[in-house]
Amino acid sequence: MRKIQATLMALSEIGFDALYIVDNSLSESKAQEAPVKEAPKEDKKKLLEELYKKIEKEKTCVLYEGASGYVFGEGNPYSPVVFVGEAPGEEEDQLKRPFVGRAGRYLNQKLEEVGLKREEVYITNVVKSRPPNNRKPTPKEMQSCLPYLKKEIEIINPKLIVCLGATALEGILGKSLPITKHRGQVFDYPYNRKIKVLLTYHPAYILRNPGAEKEFVEDLKKIKELLSNL
């Protein structure tokens, strides 16, 4: 106290009338309480829209004879899981939406049974337009669309890709594997090994082969388990 009084007297003699003390502890406390603003999230929806405009403009992805245009992906672009099918069918071609035909409705039903909703995930196809008579796309046709599929997945950056059928897996991994032997297995996505790839049947296959439904549902049940570990 005496030291403070002596200091005040000395300051008074040289012309200081008052001494102001800054409480740094208070400012530090306020700084700690102040909310930290997060960086704005990347607008994935906008980036996907730009990608789809690019596809339509460049027309590098083969526009099949009989198709009325491109059918792009839809759903939640921030979803940790992306479903990839083979190609749009007749109803998808008409409505310009993926998986809206009979197989799509079946998929929606089975997703709900395992606690997932279609609007919570993202769904797309290897190729973006319908092949004639719904045939399997050729390797050349898949290659023409592959750069766009890779960019689509890069934008969404999911934790898990679910390949619906062997053709989807061929597009994602670049190699053909027998689905009956490898369904339910998990692979690394070759362009980003942090992303995992789960292979299961295409819903249209289950509609033709009801005996495989149990395995298909088992694979869908793995999705939440896999996501919790990624």
N, C-alpha and C positions, 0 to 999 in steps of 0.2 A: 504493500500500500504506500509506504514512504517513497519507494522508487517511482511509483506512478505520480505521486504529488510533486516530487522533484522534477520529473519530466514535464509535467504540466506547467510548473513555474518557469522552467527554462524556455519552453515554447512561448509562454506569455510574454517573456522579456524580448523575444525577437519578433513579436507581432502577431502570433497566432491566438485568436480569441476562442477557438473551439477545436476539439479533437473528435473526429468521427471514426468509429470502429466498425469494420465490416465483418459480419458474422458469416464466415465461409461455410460453416456447418449447415446453415439454413439453406444456402444456395445449392449445396451438394445434395441436401435432402430433397429439394424441389426437383433437381435434375434427375434424381433417381425415380421420383414419382411421375415425371413427365412421360407420357406414352411414346413409345418408339414407333414411328411410322414405317410400315412395311412397304417394300418396293411394289409397285403395281404388278399384278399378275399379267403374264403374257396373254394377249387376246388370241387364244387358239382358234376360236370360232372364225375370227376375221382372217387368220392365216390360212385356214382350210378353205374359206370362200375364195381367197386369192389363188390358192392352188387349183381349185376346180375351174376357175375362170381361165387359168393358164392351160389346163387340159383341153378345154373347149376351143381355145384359140389355136393351140399348136396342132391338135388333132394327130399327135404322134401315137397315142393309144388307139389301136385299130378300131375303127367304127364299122361294125359288122353289117353285112348285107341283111336287110330286114329289120335292123334295130332302128329305133326312132331317136336315138341320141344316147347320151351318157347317163348313168345312174350312179350318183355319188353316195358316200357314206352318210350316216346320220346317227344322232344320239348325243351323249354327253362327251364333249371333247376333253374334259378333265377326268374322265373315268380311268381307273387303274387297269381296266381290262378292255381289250378290243377283240371283237369277233370278226374273223375273216372267212368269207365264203368263196365259192368258185366264180360265179358270174350271175348277173341278173337273169331272171326268167321272164316269161311273157307278161305276167302281172306287174313285175318290177319295171319292165320296160315301158309299160303303159302309164304307170303311176309315178315313175321316176323316184322310187324309193326302194331300198334294199330289203329283202326278206319280208314281203308283205303278202305273198301268196300262201298256199296251204302249208308249205314247209315253214314259212316265217311265223304263221299263226301257231303252229305246233311248237316251234322254238320258244315263242313268248310264253306259252303255257308251261313248258318245262322249266324255264327260267324262274317263273313265279313259284313253282313247286320247291325249288331249292333256295328260295329267299332272295332272288334277284329280279329286278324289273328292267324291262327293255329300255326305258328312258334313262336308266342309270348307267348304261353301258354304251359303247360305240360299236356300230356294225358297218362293215364295208365288204367289198369283194376284191379278188385279185385283179379281175378285169372289170372295166366300168361300163360295158355295153353288152347286150345279149348276143350270144353266138347263134347262128342259124339253127333252128329246131332244137334249141337248148343243148347242143352238143358240147362236149368238153373243149375248152379252148386249147389251141395248139401251143407248144413251147414258144414258138415265135410270137404268137399273140400275147402270151403271158409276159414275155420279155419286153414287149412294146409298152406295157403298162407298169412294169416293175418299178421304174424310177419314181413314178407318181405314188405307188403304194408305199415305197420306202419313205418318201417325203411325208406322206400322210401319217405314218407311224412315228416318224421323227417329231412331227408337230405335237401329236397327242402324247408321246413319250409315256406309254403305259408301263405297268409292271409285268403284265401278262398278255400274251396274244393267244387266243383260242382258235385253232384252225379247224373249221368245220369241213372235214373231208380231206382226202389225200391230195386233191388238186390244190387246195389252199395251202397245204403244207409244202407242196412242190414249189409254189410261188414264193413262199416265205423262206424256205431253206435252200431252194435251188436244186433239190434232188427228190427223186420219187421213192417212197417207201410204202410197203404193203400195210394198209390201214388196220387190217385184222390182227396183225402181229404187233403193231406199234401204237395202237390207240391207248390213251391213258398215260402215255409216256410224256416226259417233259424234256425239252431241248433248249439250248441256248439260241437266242436270236443272233444270227451271224453278224449283223451290223451294229449291235449293241448288246454285249453279253450280260448286261445288267437286266435285260428284258428276257423273260422266259417264255417258252412256246409250249402249249398243251395241245395235243392232237386228239380229236374225237370224231365221231361220225357226222356227216352232213344230215340235217333233219329229214331231207327228202329220202335218204337211204333208210331211215328208221320207218318212215311211212310205207316203204316197200317191203321192209323186213322187220316187223313188229317184235320179233324175238330178240333183237339187239337193243331194245329200249332200255332194259335194265342197265346194260353197260354204259349207254349214253348218259343216263341219269347219274350213274356213279362218277362219270367224268365231270359232269357239271357240278357235282357236290365238291369236287376237289378244288374248285376255283377259289372259294373263300379261304380254304385251308392254305392254298399256295400264296394267296395275297397276304395273309397274315404273317407269312415267313419271308416275304420279300422286302 
